[in-house]
C-alpha cells in the first residue's frame, strides 16, 4: 500500500465537496454521504461552514482504493478563499479538478488551472452533474481541450481506438510504442499523468453516485505517488487550533520518518529555529488518531512547534516561495472605545498564523 495525497479543487457550486463525500462513501470510509446544503458533510466541520453551506477551510479525510491509502484534502471553492486552496498545493501528489457539466470552465477554474501548473501538480478532471438536462459530453470535451489544453482526454471510452489515439499522442515515448506495437501500457499512462502530459477526464454525478466507482478505479490505476528519500524532510501547509485551543502544525512528510519527541530544524524565511514534536495526529474529518511515528508521504498534524508558519520546511526542505494569491484590499481596524487593544492584538496574531 502506498500513500497518495489527493486534493479536490473546483469553482464554487461545481460539486467538489459532494464528490469528496461520494468517494468516501464508495470506499466505505463513511456510512452515509452528507450534503453541503444540509450541513451534514463529513468534511465541513466548522460551524461557519455548516451555517453558510460552503467550504471555508481545507480539511483532511482518509480512505483506501485499490493499493492506495488516499489522504484527501478538500479545499474551498469560493474565490475569496483561494489563498486557503493555494496553501495545500505544495503538498499534493495529484489533484482532481471538478467542473460542472452545465457551467463548464469558469473564471475561477482558470485560476485554479494556473495554480496547478505553477505547482506542477498532476490533474484528473471530473465533469460533475451530468444528470442535468442538456448535457453533451462532446461539447464539454471540446471546451476543455480549447480552454485547458489538448492533453485533456476523455476516459469515458477507455479502450476504444479513438481513446488510444488521443492518449498515445501525449508524449513521443508513448506514441512510438503505440505505433510499433499498437498497445499502450498502464505504466506509460501513469508516467504521462505524473509528468502533466496527460489529463484524464471522467464524467458522473456525485450527488446521484453515478460514475463514482469508475472514477475511483481510474484514480487507483493511474495516480502514482512519488518516491521519497531516506533523509528527513517535511513541508508545513497549514496552522490551526483544535477545539481546546491547542496549536496544530499541519504538514506532509517528504522524506525519512517523523517520530514523537523528535527535535527538528524549521527552515523559514526568517532563519532556522529548533522545535520539538510532542504528538502526531492523523485527522479524518473532525476526528483524529494519535500515532508515534509516520513515514514519508504522510499528511499529519503535530503539536509542540510554536513558531512554525505556512510554507516552512523541516529538515532538507527549504522555505516555500511566496504564494501567488495575495490580498487585494487593505483594511484599518479601529477598536471600539473601552476595548482592550492588547487582547485584540493577541487575537489578531492568532488569526494571522492561521490565515497569513
CORDA-V59749 format. One record per residue. N is the residue number from 1. RES is the residue in one letter. PSI is psi in degrees with one decimal (* if undefined). BURIAL is I if it has 9 or more other ideal C-beta (glycine too) atoms within 8 Angstrom, else O. D_LAST is the distance of its C-alpha to the last C-alpha in whole Angstrom. Layout:
N,RES,PSI,BURIAL,D_LAST  N,RES,PSI,BURIAL,D_LAST
//
This chain:
1,X,136.6,O,35  2,X,149.3,O,32  3,X,131.3,I,29  4,X,123.2,I,27  5,X,111.9,I,23  6,X,124.8,I,23  7,X,146.6,I,21  8,X,123.0,I,22  9,X,152.0,I,20  10,X,160.1,I,22  11,X,147.8,I,22  12,X,141.3,I,22  13,X,13.8,O,26  14,X,-13.2,I,27  15,X,27.8,I,27  16,X,-52.5,I,24  17,X,-33.0,I,24  18,X,-38.8,I,28  19,X,-40.5,I,28  20,X,-45.9,I,26  21,X,-41.4,I,29  22,X,-40.8,I,32  23,X,-42.8,I,31  24,X,-41.7,I,30  25,X,-45.0,I,34  26,X,-35.2,I,36  27,X,-5.1,I,35  28,X,15.1,O,36  29,X,-25.7,I,32  30,X,154.0,I,33  31,X,-25.4,O,36  32,X,134.9,O,35  33,X,121.9,I,32  34,X,175.8,I,30  35,X,141.2,I,29  36,X,-44.8,I,26  37,X,-16.8,O,28  38,X,-7.4,O,30  39,X,18.5,I,27  40,X,22.6,O,28  41,X,137.4,I,26  42,X,-33.5,I,26  43,X,-18.1,I,22  44,X,85.6,I,21  45,X,-18.6,O,21  46,X,147.9,O,19  47,X,-40.7,O,21  48,X,-41.4,O,19  49,X,-41.5,I,20  50,X,-41.4,I,23  51,X,-38.2,O,24  52,X,-12.9,O,23  53,X,31.8,O,24  54,X,160.8,I,21  55,X,128.5,I,18  56,X,-36.8,I,15  57,X,145.3,I,13  58,X,140.6,I,14  59,X,156.1,I,17  60,X,146.2,I,20  61,X,159.6,I,24  62,X,135.9,I,27  63,X,169.9,I,30  64,X,131.4,I,33  65,X,131.0,I,34  66,X,-127.0,O,37  67,X,24.1,O,36  68,X,130.8,I,33  69,X,105.1,I,30  70,X,127.3,I,28  71,X,102.5,I,24  72,X,129.2,I,23  73,X,107.2,I,19  74,X,137.0,I,19  75,X,160.5,I,16  76,X,150.6,I,16  77,X,-22.1,I,18  78,X,138.0,I,17  79,X,-28.7,O,16  80,X,-26.1,O,14  81,X,27.2,I,12  82,X,-34.6,I,12  83,X,-38.3,I,9  84,X,-36.6,I,9  85,X,-45.3,I,13  86,X,-31.7,I,12  87,X,-28.2,I,10  88,X,-14.1,I,14  89,X,-30.4,I,16  90,X,-11.9,I,16  91,X,5.6,I,18  92,X,141.8,I,20  93,X,-33.1,I,24  94,X,170.3,I,24  95,X,154.0,I,23  96,X,121.2,I,25  97,X,114.9,I,25  98,X,130.8,I,26  99,X,130.4,I,28  100,X,130.8,I,30  101,X,-32.5,I,34  102,X,-31.3,O,35  103,X,-24.9,I,32  104,X,-153.0,I,31  105,X,116.5,I,29  106,X,177.6,O,27  107,X,-47.6,O,24  108,X,-27.0,I,21  109,X,-42.6,I,23  110,X,-38.5,I,24  111,X,-46.4,I,20  112,X,-39.8,I,19  113,X,-40.7,I,23  114,X,-40.6,O,21  115,X,-41.1,I,18  116,X,-35.5,I,20  117,X,-42.7,O,23  118,X,-42.9,O,20  119,X,3.6,I,19  120,X,48.9,O,23  121,X,125.3,I,23  122,X,146.0,I,26  123,X,133.5,I,27  124,X,140.2,I,29  125,X,128.6,I,29  126,X,114.5,I,31  127,X,112.2,I,32  128,X,166.6,I,32  129,X,40.3,I,34  130,X,-7.0,I,38  131,X,-6.8,O,40  132,X,149.7,O,39  133,X,143.8,O,42  134,X,5.8,O,42  135,X,132.8,I,41  136,X,105.0,O,42  137,X,-35.7,I,40  138,X,-41.7,O,42  139,X,-39.2,O,40  140,X,-44.9,I,37  141,X,-37.7,I,37  142,X,-41.2,O,39  143,X,-42.0,I,35  144,X,-44.0,I,33  145,X,-30.6,I,35  146,X,-43.4,O,35  147,X,-38.1,I,32  148,X,-17.4,I,30  149,X,155.9,O,33  150,X,-9.0,O,36  151,X,-2.9,I,35  152,X,116.6,I,34  153,X,129.6,I,37  154,X,128.3,I,38  155,X,12.1,I,39  156,X,-30.9,O,41  157,X,39.4,O,44  158,X,130.3,O,43  159,X,-15.9,O,47  160,X,163.7,O,48  161,X,-40.7,O,50  162,X,-41.8,O,47  163,X,-43.3,I,44  164,X,-42.7,I,46  165,X,-44.6,I,46  166,X,-35.6,I,43  167,X,-39.8,I,41  168,X,-33.3,I,43  169,X,7.5,O,42  170,X,-37.4,I,39  171,X,164.1,I,40  172,X,-36.5,O,43  173,X,-46.8,O,43  174,X,-38.0,I,43  175,X,-42.2,I,45  176,X,-42.9,O,48  177,X,-39.2,I,48  178,X,-41.4,I,49  179,X,-32.3,O,51  180,X,-40.9,O,53  181,X,-16.6,O,53  182,X,18.6,O,52  183,X,151.1,O,49  184,X,124.2,I,46  185,X,155.6,O,44  186,X,-36.3,O,41  187,X,-36.9,O,40  188,X,-42.2,I,40  189,X,-44.2,I,38  190,X,-43.8,I,36  191,X,-41.0,I,35  192,X,-39.1,I,35  193,X,-45.0,I,32  194,X,-36.2,I,30  195,X,6.3,O,31  196,X,33.8,I,30  197,X,-12.6,O,33  198,X,133.7,I,34  199,X,97.3,I,32  200,X,137.1,I,34  201,X,126.3,I,34  202,X,158.6,I,35  203,X,147.6,I,36  204,X,-175.2,I,36  205,X,107.8,I,35  206,X,-37.5,I,33  207,X,-37.5,I,34  208,X,2.3,O,38  209,X,24.1,I,37  210,X,127.5,O,39  211,X,5.4,I,38  212,X,-45.4,I,36  213,X,-40.3,O,38  214,X,-40.5,I,39  215,X,-42.1,I,35  216,X,-37.2,I,34  217,X,-41.2,I,37  218,X,-44.4,I,36  219,X,-47.2,I,33  220,X,-27.5,I,35  221,X,-37.2,I,37  222,X,-6.0,I,35  223,X,122.9,I,31  224,X,115.5,I,31  225,X,148.5,I,29  226,X,167.3,O,29  227,X,144.1,O,31  228,X,147.7,I,29  229,X,165.4,O,30  230,X,-25.9,O,32  231,X,141.4,O,29  232,X,138.5,I,26  233,X,154.7,I,23  234,X,155.1,I,20  235,X,126.8,I,16  236,X,129.2,I,13  237,X,-7.3,I,11  238,X,145.5,I,10  239,X,133.9,I,10  240,X,-178.9,I,12  241,X,144.0,O,15  242,X,-175.6,O,18  243,X,-23.7,O,20  244,X,2.7,O,22  245,X,8.6,O,18  246,X,130.9,O,18  247,X,130.3,I,15  248,X,132.2,I,15  249,X,112.4,I,14  250,X,130.5,I,14  251,X,167.0,I,16  252,X,130.3,I,19  253,X,121.6,I,22  254,X,7.0,I,23  255,X,146.9,I,26  256,X,-148.3,I,29  257,X,139.6,I,28  258,X,128.9,I,26  259,X,151.2,O,28  260,X,141.0,I,27  261,X,0.8,O,28  262,X,141.8,O,27  263,X,121.8,O,25  264,X,147.5,I,23  265,X,124.1,O,22  266,X,121.3,I,18  267,X,115.0,I,17  268,X,175.8,I,14  269,X,-5.7,O,14  270,X,10.3,O,15  271,X,-165.3,O,18  272,X,132.9,O,19  273,X,161.8,O,19  274,X,131.2,O,22  275,X,152.5,I,21  276,X,137.8,I,23  277,X,118.2,I,23  278,X,-35.1,O,24  279,X,158.6,I,24  280,X,127.1,I,23  281,X,136.6,I,23  282,X,106.9,I,24  283,X,146.4,I,22  284,X,104.8,I,24  285,X,-133.4,I,23  286,X,-13.2,O,23  287,X,162.5,O,25  288,X,161.4,O,25  289,X,132.2,O,27  290,X,135.1,O,27  291,X,165.2,I,29  292,X,-24.3,O,30  293,X,157.0,I,29  294,X,141.8,I,27  295,X,174.4,O,28  296,X,142.4,I,27  297,X,-8.7,I,25  298,X,135.9,I,24  299,X,129.7,I,21  300,X,174.5,I,20  301,X,138.9,I,18  302,X,147.4,I,19  303,X,156.3,I,19  304,X,-61.2,I,20  305,X,135.1,I,17  306,X,-10.2,O,15  307,X,3.4,O,13  308,X,156.7,I,12  309,X,165.2,I,9  310,X,132.4,I,8  311,X,-12.6,I,10  312,X,154.2,I,13  313,X,151.4,I,16  314,X,148.1,I,19  315,X,-124.6,I,23  316,X,-9.4,I,24  317,X,125.2,I,20  318,X,170.6,O,19  319,X,144.7,I,15  320,X,152.0,I,14  321,X,160.9,O,14  322,X,140.2,O,11  323,X,154.6,I,10  324,X,-38.7,O,13  325,X,120.5,O,11  326,X,154.8,O,10  327,X,146.3,O,10  328,X,-5.8,O,14  329,X,144.1,O,14  330,X,144.1,O,14  331,X,150.9,O,14  332,X,128.6,O,16  333,X,120.6,O,16  334,X,107.8,O,20  335,X,141.2,O,21  336,X,149.2,O,24  337,X,134.5,O,27  338,X,-3.9,O,28  339,X,167.3,O,24  340,X,104.0,O,23  341,X,-35.5,O,20  342,X,-44.5,O,20  343,X,-41.1,O,19  344,X,-42.9,I,17  345,X,-41.7,O,15  346,X,-40.2,O,15  347,X,-40.2,O,13  348,X,-33.0,I,11  349,X,-40.0,O,10  350,X,-44.5,I,10  351,X,-39.4,O,8  352,X,-35.4,O,5  353,X,-41.2,I,6  354,X,-33.0,I,6  355,X,83.6,O,4  356,X,*,O,0
//
